Amino acid sequence: MTETAGRILLVDDDPVFTSVMARGFERRGFLTCRCGSAEEALAACGEFAPSHILLDLNMPGTSGLVVLPRLLAAAPQASLVVLTGYSSIVTAVEATRAGATNYLCKPATIEEVLTAFAGSAGLADTPIPNDPISIDRLEWEHIQRVLQENEGNVSATARALGMHRRTLQRKLQKRPVRR
């Protein structure tokens, strides 16, 4: 029997993405298990016994942020990294409070993900940008914070922000703006 680098549970609703990531991790000696939903990940977690979990936040059905503590409860020895295309400071803080080892924005390389699994090592070398955050990005962050405060309720968030619900829904469907 050959020695493995670990057992990684890949949880993302994009099958192409999980396929690419699985091949990359397998080349590095990992055993992989792919799941397309939070429910599927919970079912597989106990039997697969992952040492690492790579979790997307924005999936149909149950959000990755909701399932995160349940995955860690099912696999307490696992290190969990959140990798999402819809990043915000609010979700990063919530994910780390819930037990995530690290939080990354898509796209990320396998090496960046492996560094994230190692914890904060290597992050001290990350340069802090001199340019300020754009107004659009600040708006996105504020919307995400208010949405989190309203437990994901779009109507209540729209009322709190003083905007029409459909306008808020359109803003939420867009990808977050970069800095």
N, C-alpha and C positions, 0 to 999 in steps of 0.2 A: 504494500500500500504506500502511495506517495504522500509526502507531507504537503499540506495546503497552507496558503497564507491566511486563510480564514474562510468564513461562510458569510456571504453577503446577500441580503434580501433587498432587491431593487423594486421600489414601489413607485410606479408612474403610469399614467393612463396612456402615454404615447408608446406604442409597441416598437416603433422604429428606434426611438431613443433608448428604451430598455435593452433592445437587441444589441445596439452598438456598445452600450456600457457593459453589458454582460460579456461580450467578446473581449473587451479591454481588460476586465477584471479576471476573466478566465486565463488570458495570456499571462497574467501576473500571479497565477497559482491559486486564485479564489474559486471556491464552489459557489455557484450563483443560483438564486431562485427569483424568478420574475413574477410580479403581481401587478395587475392593471387597476386595482381599486383598494381602498382601505379595508373593506370587508374581506377581500381575498388575502390581503397581507396578514390580517389577524388570524385567519384560518390556517395559513401556512407557517406562521411564526413559531408556534409551539412545537410543531413536528420538525421543522427545518433547523431550529435552534441557531439562529444567526449570531455571528460575532460582530457583524457590521450591518447597519440598516441605512440605505439611502432613500430618503422619503421626499416626494413631491408634495407641495401643499395644495395646489389647485387641481382637484380631481372631481369628476362628477360623483354625486352621492356624498359620502362623508368626507369632510375636509381632512387633509393631512395633519393640520394643527389639532383637530379633535382626536384623531386616532393615535397621535404621537405618544401620550402617556400610557395608553393601553398596549401599544407595541413594546414599550420599555418594561411594562409590568409582565408581559408574556415572555420577554427575553431580557431579564435584568442585567445580564453580563454584556449585552450588546452596546456598541458605540453607535449613536445615531447622528447622521448628518442630514440636514434639510437642504435640498437643492431645488430652487424654484425660479420660474421665469417671471413671477409676480412678486418681487421682493419689496419689502418696506421695513422701516425701522420697527414699527409696531409688531409685525409678525416675527421679526428676528428676535426681539426681546421676549415675546410670548413663547417662541420655540425654545430658546435657551432656558427660560424659567421652567418649562415643562420637561427639561432634561436633555435637549439636543446638545451634542458635543460641539457642533458648529453649524453655520448657516451660510450657504453659498448661493450666488445668483447664476442662472443659466446664461450663456453657455459656460461650462467649466470642463477642464480636461481631467482625465483619470488621475494625473499627478496632483492636481489641485484638490481633488476629492480625497485622495490618500493623505495629503498634508492636513486636510480638514479633519480627517479621522484621528490623526495624531494629536489633535487638540490645538492649542494656540501656538504651538511651535511653528516657526516660520512666518507667523503673522506680524512679528515685530519688524520684519524687513519690508513689509508692505508700505509703500510711500503714501503719505496723506496728501490728497490733491489740494492745490492752492486755490483753484477756482471755486467760487461759491455754488451752492445748489441752486438750480433754476427755479423760477416761480412755479412752473408746471410740476416739477418734482416735489416742491413743498406742498402744493395743492394735493398731489397724490398721497403724500405721507399723512396729511391732515385727514383726508377722506378715510384712509385706512385706519387711523387711530379712532375716529368717531364711529366707524363701522364696527370696530372691535369693542368699543364701549357699549354699543347697542347689540352686541352678541350676534352680529351678522344680519340684523333686521334692516333691509334696505329702506323700507318706508319710514321707520323711526330715524334712521340716519339722515334721510332726505329732509325730514322735518327739523332735525337738529342743525343741519347745515343751511336751512332756509332755501332749499332748491327743490325743483320738481323731481319726483321720483324717477321719471323716464330719463331726465337729464343725468341723474346720478347713475342709473343703470348703463347708459351709454359710456359714461366715464369709466365705470368699473369693467366694461368689456374690453377696453383698450389696454394694451400692454403699458406698464409703467414707463414713464419717461426717464431717460438717463439723466444723471446730474445735470 
